[in-house]
Structures are given as C-alpha cells and as structure tokens.
C-alpha cells in the first residue's frame, strides 16, 4: 500500500493579488479610465450585440445550411485507420466494432472526420471553448461535492478554442441520427435538430440579458426542464438520476475487486474490458500520482491524504476512446471504503489539424491532460473536485473520479415524443457552456430572434446525417470484406 498525499508536494505557487501601492483611486467619475489587464475597459466601448448583428452581412445565417462536397475528403475506412494511429493495436478492433454498430455510433467515433467537413463550412469567426465532440450522448449526470446531481456536457477529450458553430452542428446532427436509430420519422428528426438550435439561440439571448454573475451560473438543474419545456423527459430523467446515485466507486469496487489476504482489495480480471496490470506498469501509474497532486487545489490534498493506493488495472472505455491507455486506481480509506480514480490518456484533439485548415492559429499545448482539464473547467458550471492531470512514462494523462454518480440518457433509445425535449435541453446546456468563454451578447446578436439559423442548421444536420450513414455503410462493408479488423458486440 502507498500513502497518497501525506505531505503537500512542492508545486509552483501563484502570487496572491496585491493592491497597488500609493494613493487609492477615487470613486465615481474620477475612477474612470483606470485600465487593469484582464478586466474590461471603462467606460465600455461599442456594442457586442451590434457587432454580432453586423456579422450576418459577411456570413448570412442561411449559409449554415451549406455542406460542401470535397473531392479530397478521406473515405470512412481511411479516416478510421488514421484515427487509430498511436492506439493500442490489440484494442482497435473493439473500437472499429463499436463504430460499426450504427451510424450514430460511427459519428461518436469520428470527430476528426466531421471536423474535416466543418472546416469547409461558413464560420462567423466568433470563437469559444468548445467541446469538440458535442454529440447527444456526451451529456449526462454526475455528482457535485455536496452529493447533489448536475447535468452538463461530460466528455472533453477533443476540447479546443474554436468555432462555436462546430459544436452546435455536431449536436444537431447527432440528434437526427439518434432519432433515426430510435425509429422516429424524418419530420421528428429534423424538428429535433431545428429545436436544438432554437434552444441554443434563446438561451444565449437569455445569457446576454442577465447580469454577468447570474449568467455565469445560469440554468440551475431544477429549472432546466422548465426552461426548455422538456416535461416529457421528466420520467426518464428521474430514472437516470436514481441509477446515477447508486453509480459510485463503492459499487464498482464491490463488483470489480476481491478481498486479499491481510486486508485490502485488488481488481479481478474481466477481459477484454478490465485486466490487472503488470507490476512495473502499475508502479508507473502510482508514481504519476505525485505529479497529479500538484495540479489540484491545495485544499484537496488533506482529503486524498486519508487514502492509500491498493491496486491498478487497465480498463477499456468509450467508443472514440477505445485503444487509448486508461487505468483505474483503487484507493481505500481507514474503514476500507473505496475511492476509484481514472487515469486516462489524453491524446491531441482530433480537431487541431482542421482548425488550421479553417484559418485558426494552432494553439500551443504544453500538456494534453492539462488542455482537457482546463477546457472542462471552462465549460462546466460544476466540475469534479479531483480533476487533474499527470504524465505516465512520457505520455500525458487526465485524472478524475471514476463512477462519480454518473448517469446518462441514451438518446437513441428515447421515444419519439422525448427526442425533441432532449434536443432542447442539450441545446440550452451547450449555449450555457459556450457563454463561459465567448461573450453571449456577441453570439446572441448574430443568432437573432427569428428561426433563420435554426432552419439552416437543421438542413445541414439532415444532410450530414445522410453522409454519416454512407460513411457507416462503407465501414460495415470493409469489415464484412475483411479489409479492416473488427470485434463486434464488445
């Protein structure tokens, strides 16, 4: 057993804010004109809302219906093979098999291919911290520090600073595909895409009107259903919430570990999803936790100091993430109660090369795990209190709680009368997330009050859903012909 966090590790300290020396500035008009880096200038110049409106002349909202055919676009199989580069070779057939299951599953694993296409669509030039993979299954419930449940975006592997339109179009497209998989008719699927955008647009207008602090913390969970008129979802959300409350480290440990002689617990092999790691590999993961502690707020360290590390296992996760290195670390407190951390490899965002194509400067990324963690904190109202990053044998990783009362709605299993409610709810959440890093007045000014943008993105989404179905069919044919290996049903 290894004691975790028994002393505050050395870490770079941030200087505390200091008041300027000398005479204090006077209040009222005499105080105007003090420029402080990091703060807005006073008096405020110009109108972000008017600037957003002006962008409509350069990029008409109707232009967002465009889906440009590119002769150099990689085919589906080539795109999947490229996205598998650098992953654990023995696991990539599982990833291919999961992507081949349905067109919606294919979309989930092909953020890079869609980014290739989005880089050739109209963009306003307004950037935000974007999820990069904002499909409908990447929203869900998770626990906050006080035991409550929060619903928000919950996957940030691809997060970057980029065009807000990319997230919105990916979300709307995913709802068309999820609706088709659920058996909804085409009108229902298109309406879901349309209303995703409408909820995004209306929520952004609300953010623009609120005081800044109110907007920052907007859309409390208990108000979300009413805000988006998602009352048909209430029963589903209640069932998901009930399951989420039971989805804890303790429950996972009870199923995935066994008691060892002398006390403590260890993971039990459950291939191919869970396997115990060789001693050297496990030791490297445990050693990386020392650096992880330096990325946390210091007030978290006494909490982790009360746990000891007992075991490490490798666990396959997700659809798009299959083949990346991902570990679960078992910690036990003095009573033997478990806390499980996930140490998950952070690869470069699949969007990065396509941002360059779209005319964006390539961001400097010092650590991919840090990129993921900071992007998540910039988009969520409430984040995991143990969210951090580290390096294992030269590879960047993010660290977070595993099974932190997480729950999710399967959008492809919703009834037809619920898909539209879910679309409005996720559209509102996406707007709130973008408003943390982009001025909501600017985006709201561009989006406007009418449904022109809603109609345009709905048209794009239906067309892109058709393209995704064709891509999926190519992958299925390649699997059937033996051109690419796939392990189905895992």
Buried (B, 14 or more C-beta within 10 A) or exposed (E): EBEBBEEEBEEEEEEEEEEEEEEEEEEEEEEEEEEEEEEEEEEEEEEBBEBBBEBBEEBBBBBBBEBEEEEEBBBBBBBBBEBBEEBBEEBBBBBBBBBBBBBBBBBBBBBBBBBBBBBBBBBBEBBBBBBBBBBBBBBBBBBBEEEEBBBBBBBBBBBBBBBBBBBBBBBBBBBBBBBBBBEBEEEBBBBBBBBBBBBBBBBBBBBBEBEEEEBEEBBEBEEBBEBBBBEBBEEBBEEBBEEBBEBBBBEBBEEBBEEEEEEBBBBBEEEEBBBBBEEEBBEBBBEBBBBBBBBBEEEBBEBBBBBBBBBBBBBBBBBBBBBBBBBBBBBBEEEEEBBBBBBBBBBBBBBBBBBEEBEBEEEEBEBBBBBBBBBBBBBBBBBBBBBBBBBBEEBBBBBBBBBBBBBBBBBBEBEBEBBBBBBBBBBBBBBBBBBBBBBBBBBBBBBBEEBBBBBBBBBBBBBBBBBBBEBBBBBBBBBEEEEBEBBEEB
